[in-house]
């Protein structure tokens, strides 16, 4: 067997091995894709959540903030706490426990992009009804301080307050328009 035959055989083996590994990776990703789709994640393009098992009580519309995605936990918690403290002041009835029914569930998605002068936080709030159907989407952006390396490090308490306030105002405006 010549040297060129050995090289050709080795390349063929590597190509087949690569194809097998790629296929295995794609199949492994299917399970993760299904899990994200079940959560209504924006990454999958899903426009729904699982329907509620019990209906919320009649009366003024209530909302439930689902855990945020794409954001560090501490930053997300801080934004949620600021949102929560101001929600009651603005007349938004906020359901605090994930197992309690609400008229609308809100899923927040965040992306932070750093540049030479600042950090830009792009956000999306998807609002879902009791059946799990997305009924509204709020999209916006907020500018925060310059960051070193990690763009989230530029998000300070002032930026968190602005993000919470913008979300609160947009959701309140939508609830006012959506009210029967």
Backbone torsions as a table, in degrees:
resi	resn	phi	psi	omega
1	UNK	NA	131.5	-177.6
2	UNK	-79.9	166.0	179.1
3	UNK	-63.5	-38.9	179.3
4	UNK	-66.3	-34.7	176.3
5	UNK	-65.4	-40.3	178.1
6	UNK	-63.9	-43.0	178.6
7	UNK	-64.3	-41.7	179.3
8	UNK	-63.0	-43.1	177.8
9	UNK	-63.2	-40.3	179.1
10	UNK	-66.1	-42.3	178.7
11	UNK	-63.3	-41.6	179.0
12	UNK	-62.7	-43.2	178.4
13	UNK	-61.8	-44.7	179.8
14	UNK	-64.2	-40.1	179.1
15	UNK	-63.8	-44.4	178.9
16	UNK	-65.0	-42.6	179.4
17	UNK	-61.9	-42.6	178.5
18	UNK	-62.5	-41.3	179.5
19	UNK	-64.6	-40.6	178.5
20	UNK	-64.2	-45.5	179.6
21	UNK	-64.2	-40.4	178.0
22	UNK	-62.6	-45.5	178.4
23	UNK	-61.0	-43.3	178.7
24	UNK	-63.1	-40.1	178.4
25	UNK	-64.2	-41.1	178.6
26	UNK	-65.0	-41.6	177.9
27	UNK	-65.3	-40.0	178.6
28	UNK	-63.5	-35.3	179.3
29	UNK	-68.9	-21.6	-178.9
30	UNK	-61.5	-40.6	179.1
31	UNK	-63.8	-43.4	178.8
32	UNK	-65.1	-39.5	179.3
33	UNK	-60.6	-43.3	179.5
34	UNK	-62.6	-40.9	179.9
35	UNK	-64.3	-41.7	178.4
36	UNK	-65.8	-40.8	-179.5
37	UNK	-62.7	-38.7	178.7
38	UNK	-63.0	-32.0	-179.5
39	UNK	-83.2	-4.2	179.9
40	UNK	74.4	27.0	-175.8
41	UNK	-67.5	143.6	179.9
42	UNK	-64.7	-27.9	-177.3
43	UNK	-58.6	-36.9	-176.8
44	UNK	-87.0	-9.0	-177.4
45	UNK	79.5	13.0	-178.1
46	UNK	-69.5	140.6	179.7
47	UNK	-113.0	20.4	-177.7
48	UNK	-148.7	163.5	173.4
49	UNK	-124.4	164.6	173.9
50	UNK	-62.7	143.0	179.1
51	UNK	-65.7	156.8	177.9
52	UNK	-69.5	145.8	177.9
53	UNK	-77.7	-32.7	176.9
54	UNK	-126.0	150.0	-178.6
55	UNK	-83.7	147.7	177.0
56	UNK	-71.8	158.5	179.2
57	UNK	-66.2	151.0	178.2
58	UNK	-66.5	156.4	179.5
59	UNK	127.0	-154.2	-178.9
60	UNK	-60.0	140.8	-178.1
61	UNK	-62.0	136.1	177.7
62	UNK	-116.0	154.1	177.2
63	UNK	-126.8	156.8	177.0
64	UNK	-130.6	125.2	177.1
65	UNK	-86.4	118.6	175.5
66	UNK	-81.1	161.6	179.3
67	UNK	-56.5	137.4	-179.7
68	UNK	-72.4	154.5	176.1
69	UNK	-120.5	152.5	175.6
70	UNK	78.9	12.1	-173.8
71	UNK	-133.4	144.8	175.2
72	UNK	-58.5	142.7	-174.9
73	UNK	-56.5	-44.8	-177.4
74	UNK	-64.1	-39.7	178.3
75	UNK	-68.3	-43.7	178.3
76	UNK	-61.5	-43.3	178.2
77	UNK	-61.8	-41.1	-179.8
78	UNK	-64.6	-43.6	177.9
79	UNK	-62.7	-44.2	179.6
80	UNK	-61.7	-44.3	-179.7
81	UNK	-62.2	-39.7	178.0
82	UNK	-66.8	-41.8	177.1
83	UNK	-60.9	-46.9	-177.6
84	UNK	-61.2	-43.8	-177.5
85	UNK	-67.1	-30.5	-179.7
86	UNK	-90.3	-18.2	-176.0
87	UNK	-60.0	-45.6	-178.2
88	UNK	-63.9	-38.4	178.9
89	UNK	-60.9	-32.9	-176.5
90	UNK	-95.3	3.2	176.3
91	UNK	85.5	16.8	176.3
92	UNK	-91.6	124.4	176.8
93	UNK	-84.5	114.1	-175.1
94	UNK	-106.4	123.6	175.3
95	UNK	-86.3	124.7	-171.1
96	UNK	-89.8	-31.2	-176.4
97	UNK	-95.0	139.6	-178.5
98	UNK	-67.8	-21.2	-179.5
99	UNK	-92.0	1.3	176.8
100	UNK	-94.2	141.0	-179.4
101	UNK	-75.9	148.6	175.8
102	UNK	-138.3	157.0	178.6
103	UNK	-65.9	-35.3	180.0
104	UNK	-136.0	141.5	174.3
105	UNK	-113.1	135.5	-175.7
106	UNK	-116.9	124.9	178.7
107	UNK	-112.9	120.0	179.4
108	UNK	-99.7	134.7	177.5
109	UNK	-123.0	136.1	-175.7
110	UNK	-131.9	148.2	172.6
111	UNK	-139.7	133.9	176.8
112	UNK	-113.5	131.7	-179.9
113	UNK	-126.1	122.7	179.1
114	UNK	-94.9	148.9	172.5
115	UNK	-138.3	-167.1	-174.4
116	UNK	-65.8	-25.9	-172.4
117	UNK	-117.7	-17.6	-174.9
118	UNK	-165.2	-179.5	172.0
119	UNK	-116.2	134.5	175.7
120	UNK	-109.6	125.6	176.9
121	UNK	-103.9	119.1	176.1
122	UNK	-99.8	132.7	-177.9
123	UNK	-131.8	153.3	174.4
124	UNK	-136.1	131.6	172.7
125	UNK	-117.3	114.1	176.3
126	UNK	-94.8	131.2	-179.8
127	UNK	-109.2	125.4	-177.8
128	UNK	-114.7	143.1	176.5
129	UNK	-85.7	-175.8	-175.6
130	UNK	-64.9	-25.4	179.4
131	UNK	-79.8	-8.4	-179.9
132	UNK	93.7	4.7	-179.8
133	UNK	-85.0	133.9	176.3
134	UNK	-70.7	126.7	-177.5
135	UNK	-111.4	-14.7	-179.3
136	UNK	-161.6	151.1	176.1
137	UNK	-133.6	131.9	176.3
138	UNK	-111.3	127.6	-178.8
139	UNK	-127.6	139.2	177.4
140	UNK	-167.0	-174.9	176.9
141	UNK	-148.2	156.3	179.9
142	UNK	-138.6	142.6	179.8
143	UNK	-101.1	134.4	178.2
144	UNK	-121.7	-179.0	-177.7
145	UNK	-64.6	164.8	174.2
146	UNK	-62.5	141.9	-179.8
147	UNK	-120.8	156.1	173.2
148	UNK	-101.1	110.6	177.7
149	UNK	77.6	-90.2	-177.6
150	UNK	-74.4	118.5	-178.4
151	UNK	-61.0	-26.1	179.8
152	UNK	-68.2	-20.2	179.2
153	UNK	-68.9	-15.8	176.4
154	UNK	-83.2	-6.4	-179.0
155	UNK	-87.5	104.6	-179.4
156	UNK	-99.5	-175.3	-177.4
157	UNK	-63.1	-33.6	178.0
158	UNK	-65.7	-42.6	178.0
159	UNK	-66.2	-39.8	177.1
160	UNK	-60.8	-41.6	179.1
161	UNK	-64.6	-42.6	179.0
162	UNK	-63.6	-41.1	178.2
163	UNK	-62.6	-45.1	179.2
164	UNK	-64.0	-43.0	-179.6
165	UNK	-64.9	-43.7	179.0
166	UNK	-62.5	-42.2	178.2
167	UNK	-63.3	-45.7	-178.8
168	UNK	-60.9	-47.3	-180.0
169	UNK	-63.0	-42.6	-178.3
170	UNK	-67.3	-41.8	179.7
171	UNK	-68.2	-42.3	178.3
172	UNK	-61.6	-43.7	178.6
173	UNK	-62.2	-42.1	179.4
174	UNK	-66.8	-43.3	178.3
175	UNK	-59.9	-38.0	178.8
176	UNK	-64.4	-42.5	179.0
177	UNK	-72.8	-32.7	-176.5
178	UNK	-81.1	-14.0	-177.9
179	UNK	-63.2	140.5	-179.4
180	UNK	-66.6	NA	NA
